[in-house]
Amino acid sequence: MSATHHPDEALVSGYAAGTLDQGQHVAVATHLASCADCRRWSKALERVGGRIAERTAGRRQDEAPDLRPGAAV
């Protein structure tokens, strides 16, 4: 991947979540090193994941809050 060929959203999301295999991780990390736009997108996804983790920490799945936009949390 070069800075002119961007990874799709699923790859960037997987990178932010830490769920990619080693080869995919290396490819996306290499791209992020040279692409500020994708790097910003990845960081934004990491922040969202962190917020979800904070809001659901210690809760059972059936107790998790509704995180859809506009839902009361």
matplotlib code that plots the C-alpha trace (Angstrom):
import matplotlib.pyplot as plt

x = [0.0, 1.3, 0.0, -2.0, -3.6, -5.4, -6.5, -10.3, -12.2, -12.3, -8.5, -8.1, -10.8, -9.1, -5.8, -7.2, -8.9, -5.8, -7.5, -5.4, -3.0, 0.7, 0.9, -2.1, -0.9, 2.5, 1.0, -1.4, 1.2, 3.5, 0.8, -0.1, 3.5, 3.2, -0.5, -1.7, -5.4, -5.5, -3.5, -6.1, -8.9, -7.1, -6.6, -10.3, -11.3, -9.0, -10.7, -14.2, -13.1, -11.7, -14.9, -17.0, -14.6, -14.9, -18.7, -19.1, -16.3, -17.6, -21.0, -22.5, -23.4, -27.1, -26.4, -24.3, -25.7, -27.2, -24.4, -26.3, -26.2, -28.8, -29.4, -29.4, -26.3]
y = [0.0, 3.4, 6.8, 6.8, 3.4, 3.6, 0.6, 0.0, 1.0, -2.6, -2.8, 0.5, -0.5, -3.9, -2.1, 0.2, -2.7, -4.9, -7.7, -7.9, -10.8, -9.9, -9.3, -7.0, -5.2, -4.5, -3.3, -0.9, 0.4, 1.1, 3.0, 5.0, 6.0, 8.0, 9.0, 11.6, 11.2, 7.5, 8.0, 10.5, 8.0, 5.2, 7.4, 8.4, 4.8, 4.0, 6.8, 5.5, 2.0, 3.3, 5.2, 2.1, 0.1, 2.7, 2.8, -1.0, -2.0, -4.5, -4.9, -8.1, -8.0, -7.8, -4.7, -2.8, 0.7, 1.6, 3.4, 4.4, 8.1, 10.0, 7.1, 7.9, 6.4]
z = [0.0, -0.9, 0.2, -3.1, -2.5, 0.8, 2.8, 3.0, 6.1, 7.4, 7.4, 9.2, 11.7, 12.2, 12.7, 15.3, 17.1, 16.9, 15.1, 11.9, 11.1, 11.2, 7.4, 7.3, 10.4, 8.9, 5.6, 7.3, 9.7, 6.8, 5.0, 8.2, 8.5, 5.3, 5.2, 7.6, 6.6, 7.3, 10.5, 11.7, 10.8, 12.7, 15.8, 15.7, 15.6, 18.6, 20.6, 19.8, 20.8, 24.0, 24.9, 24.3, 26.5, 29.3, 29.1, 29.1, 31.6, 34.1, 32.5, 31.2, 27.5, 28.3, 30.5, 28.0, 27.2, 23.9, 22.1, 19.0, 18.2, 20.3, 22.7, 26.4, 28.0]

ax = plt.figure().add_subplot(projection="3d")
ax.plot(x, y, z, "-o")
ax.set_aspect("equal")
plt.show()
